[in-house]
Amino acid sequence: MVGSFEADAVKGFGLLHRDTDFNSYQDTEARYEKRPSLWIEPRGNWGAGRVEMVLIPSEQEIHDNVVAYFSPKEQAAPGTAMRFDYRMRWLDAPGGLPPGVRTTATRSSQPDKNSRQFVIDFAGGKLPALKADAKAEAVVSVGPGATLLEQQCFRNPVTGGFRLTFKIGFDGGSTLQGILPEKRGPIELRAFLKFEDKSVSETWSYAVTPGKS
């Protein structure tokens, strides 16, 4: 599965390991909670292009099956030089990297075979300092194959952040897809929050396949 993100004059990208709680893994040998994050900071303007993330199916945890890279819009030509200088930052935790407001949890349920419910928590950055009645606007986009049915965004009084809930309905699909639901491709979902001072959160991205939990 490949996710693509437009990133003209990209300022940074990487793979961030956010869950550093041992209780999430309970692995005394691999110690996944200690795995570092890696952030790439371009030096100079890389021009137009996109960041792609590739997820490769794997049945064994020993395989490194996620990779991210920058793909320039202008393809390489024989005899023409292309320069991409960058800095690599290895981090114990991704704190301090923009944006300050991040996705901290994603939960999902499937009420029936034709719909899917999501609950997404945003926290960090300036959120704890905002007034209790501060507002945030949620921007949710749903790719081909599904429709946004409803959404709500409200302050989470426990974390001091915001919680976004939304529900999507799956489109009918073709006759073949109805008989063999595994033939239906993943539907890309994206969401972010907009605040009164014009700042935004990071963009949450998720690929959901109809018929799969």
C-alpha positions as CSV (number, residue, x, y, z in Angstrom):
1,M,0.0,0.0,0.0
2,V,1.4,3.4,-1.0
3,G,0.3,6.7,0.5
4,S,1.3,9.9,-1.4
5,F,1.5,13.4,0.1
6,E,2.1,16.5,-2.0
7,A,5.2,18.3,-0.6
8,D,6.5,21.1,-2.8
9,A,9.6,22.6,-1.2
10,V,9.2,20.1,1.6
11,K,10.6,21.2,5.0
12,G,10.9,17.8,6.6
13,F,9.5,14.3,6.7
14,G,10.2,11.0,8.5
15,L,8.9,8.0,10.4
16,L,8.1,8.9,14.0
17,H,7.9,6.3,16.8
18,R,5.4,7.9,19.2
19,D,4.3,5.1,21.5
20,T,7.2,4.7,23.9
21,D,5.2,2.9,26.6
22,F,6.5,-0.6,27.4
23,N,3.0,-1.7,28.3
24,S,1.9,-1.2,24.7
25,Y,4.3,-4.0,23.5
26,Q,5.2,-6.2,26.5
27,D,8.3,-7.4,24.6
28,T,11.3,-7.8,27.0
29,E,13.6,-8.9,24.1
30,A,13.0,-6.5,21.2
31,R,12.1,-3.5,23.4
32,Y,10.1,-1.7,20.8
33,E,9.4,1.2,23.1
34,K,13.0,2.2,22.8
35,R,13.1,2.3,18.9
36,P,14.1,5.8,17.7
37,S,12.4,8.1,15.3
38,L,14.1,9.4,12.1
39,W,13.4,12.9,10.7
40,I,14.8,14.2,7.4
41,E,15.4,18.0,7.0
42,P,16.1,19.1,3.4
43,R,18.9,21.6,3.0
44,G,17.9,24.0,0.3
45,N,14.8,23.8,-1.9
46,W,14.1,20.4,-3.3
47,G,11.4,21.8,-5.6
48,A,8.1,20.2,-6.5
49,G,7.4,16.6,-5.5
50,R,5.7,14.4,-3.0
51,V,6.5,12.3,0.0
52,E,5.5,8.6,-0.4
53,M,5.0,6.1,2.4
54,V,5.1,2.4,1.5
55,L,3.6,-0.3,3.7
56,I,4.6,-3.9,2.8
57,P,2.5,-6.8,4.2
58,S,4.5,-9.0,6.5
59,E,3.6,-11.9,8.7
60,Q,6.8,-11.7,10.8
61,E,7.9,-8.8,13.0
62,I,11.6,-9.2,12.0
63,H,10.9,-7.4,8.7
64,D,11.2,-3.7,8.3
65,N,8.1,-3.1,6.3
66,V,7.5,0.6,6.3
67,V,9.5,3.2,4.3
68,A,9.1,6.9,3.5
69,Y,11.0,8.9,0.8
70,F,10.7,12.0,-1.4
71,S,9.9,11.6,-5.1
72,P,10.6,14.7,-7.2
73,K,8.1,15.8,-9.8
74,E,10.9,16.4,-12.3
75,Q,12.3,13.0,-13.2
76,A,16.0,12.3,-13.6
77,A,17.4,12.7,-17.1
78,P,20.7,11.2,-18.4
79,G,23.6,13.7,-18.0
80,T,21.6,16.1,-15.8
81,A,22.6,16.4,-12.1
82,M,20.1,16.4,-9.3
83,R,21.1,17.5,-5.8
84,F,19.4,16.7,-2.6
85,D,21.2,17.7,0.5
86,Y,19.6,16.8,3.9
87,R,20.2,16.4,7.6
88,M,19.1,13.2,9.5
89,R,17.9,13.6,13.0
90,W,17.6,10.5,15.2
91,L,15.2,11.1,18.1
92,D,14.2,9.3,21.2
93,A,10.9,11.1,21.0
94,P,9.4,13.3,18.3
95,G,8.8,16.3,20.7
96,G,9.7,19.7,19.3
97,L,8.9,18.9,15.7
98,P,6.2,20.8,13.9
99,P,3.3,21.0,14.1
100,G,2.7,21.1,17.9
101,V,-0.8,19.6,17.7
102,R,-0.6,15.9,16.9
103,T,-2.8,12.9,16.6
104,T,-2.4,10.8,19.8
105,A,-5.0,8.0,19.4
106,T,-7.1,6.4,16.7
107,R,-10.1,4.2,17.5
108,S,-12.5,2.6,15.1
109,S,-15.6,0.4,15.1
110,Q,-17.8,-1.1,12.4
111,P,-21.5,-0.7,13.4
112,D,-22.5,-2.7,10.3
113,K,-21.0,-3.9,7.0
114,N,-21.8,-0.6,5.2
115,S,-20.3,1.9,7.6
116,R,-17.4,2.7,9.8
117,Q,-17.0,4.9,12.9
118,F,-13.8,6.7,13.9
119,V,-12.7,8.5,17.1
120,I,-9.5,10.5,16.8
121,D,-7.8,12.4,19.6
122,F,-5.6,15.5,19.0
123,A,-3.3,16.8,21.8
124,G,-0.1,18.7,22.4
125,G,1.2,22.1,21.4
126,K,-0.9,25.1,22.5
127,L,-4.1,23.1,23.3
128,P,-3.8,22.8,27.1
129,A,-3.4,26.6,27.3
130,L,-6.6,27.4,25.3
131,K,-9.7,28.5,27.0
132,A,-12.3,25.9,27.9
133,D,-14.7,27.2,25.3
134,A,-12.1,27.4,22.5
135,K,-13.3,26.0,19.1
136,A,-11.7,23.9,16.5
137,E,-13.0,23.2,13.0
138,A,-12.5,19.6,11.7
139,V,-11.7,19.2,8.0
140,V,-12.4,15.5,6.9
141,S,-11.9,14.2,3.4
142,V,-13.0,10.8,2.2
143,G,-11.6,9.2,-1.0
144,P,-13.6,7.5,-3.7
145,G,-15.7,4.5,-2.5
146,A,-17.2,6.1,0.6
147,T,-19.2,9.1,1.8
148,L,-18.9,11.2,5.0
149,L,-22.1,10.7,6.9
150,E,-21.6,12.7,10.1
151,Q,-18.9,14.4,12.2
152,Q,-18.3,16.1,15.5
153,C,-15.4,17.9,17.0
154,F,-15.3,18.9,20.7
155,R,-12.9,19.6,23.6
156,N,-11.7,16.6,25.5
157,P,-11.9,17.8,29.2
158,V,-9.6,15.0,30.4
159,T,-6.6,15.5,28.0
160,G,-7.1,19.2,27.3
161,G,-7.0,18.4,23.6
162,F,-9.8,17.9,21.0
163,R,-11.7,14.8,20.0
164,L,-12.9,14.2,16.4
165,T,-15.6,11.6,15.7
166,F,-16.9,10.8,12.3
167,K,-18.8,8.1,10.4
168,I,-18.5,7.1,6.8
169,G,-20.7,5.0,4.6
170,F,-19.3,2.6,2.0
171,D,-20.6,3.0,-1.6
172,G,-22.2,0.0,-3.3
173,G,-19.2,-0.9,-5.5
174,S,-19.4,-3.2,-8.5
175,T,-21.2,-6.5,-8.7
176,L,-17.9,-8.4,-8.4
177,Q,-16.9,-6.3,-5.3
178,G,-20.3,-7.2,-3.8
179,I,-19.6,-10.9,-4.2
180,L,-15.9,-10.7,-3.3
181,P,-15.5,-7.8,-0.9
182,E,-11.7,-8.4,-0.7
183,K,-11.5,-7.1,-4.3
184,R,-12.5,-3.6,-3.1
185,G,-9.5,-1.4,-2.8
186,P,-8.6,0.7,0.3
187,I,-10.3,4.1,0.7
188,E,-8.1,6.9,1.9
189,L,-9.3,9.1,4.8
190,R,-7.7,12.3,5.9
191,A,-8.5,14.8,8.7
192,F,-7.0,17.8,10.4
193,L,-8.1,20.6,12.8
194,K,-8.2,24.4,12.1
195,F,-8.0,26.8,14.9
196,E,-9.2,30.4,15.3
197,D,-5.6,31.8,14.9
198,K,-5.4,30.2,11.4
199,S,-3.0,27.5,12.6
200,V,-3.6,23.8,11.9
201,S,-2.9,20.4,13.4
202,E,-1.0,17.7,11.6
203,T,-3.0,15.7,9.0
204,W,-4.3,12.3,10.1
205,S,-4.3,9.8,7.3
206,Y,-5.8,6.3,7.3
207,A,-6.6,3.7,4.6
208,V,-9.7,1.6,5.3
209,T,-10.9,-1.4,3.2
210,P,-14.6,-2.2,3.2
211,G,-15.4,-5.5,4.8
212,K,-12.3,-5.5,7.0
213,S,-12.1,-4.5,10.6
